[in-house]
Amino acid sequence: MVNRLDNKAGSGIHVGPSGVEFNERVLALGANAEARFGASVGFPRQLPVVEGQQLFNWDIHRLGLKTRW
C-alpha cells in the first residue's frame, strides 16, 4: 500500500510496488497556459500472466489545461 501526501502536478515519474506513475506538465501553450497529464501503468502482480489477463493496466487520472489571466 502506498500513500502519497504530495499531489503536486509536474512532480515527475514515481516507481512503486504496483507500477509506474507519471505526473507531468506536458506542453507549454505560450506564456499563460499549459497542459498537464497524470497517468499510471500497472504491472502484473504475479507471473506467468493468466490467459485473458491484461499485461499492463493503464489509468489516466489527470488531464487538464491550466491558464493564467
Secondary structure, DSSP 8 states (H G I E B T S, - for coil): ----S---TT-EEEEETTEEEEEEEEEE-SSSEEEEEEEEEE--SSSS--TTS-S-EEEEEEEEEEE--
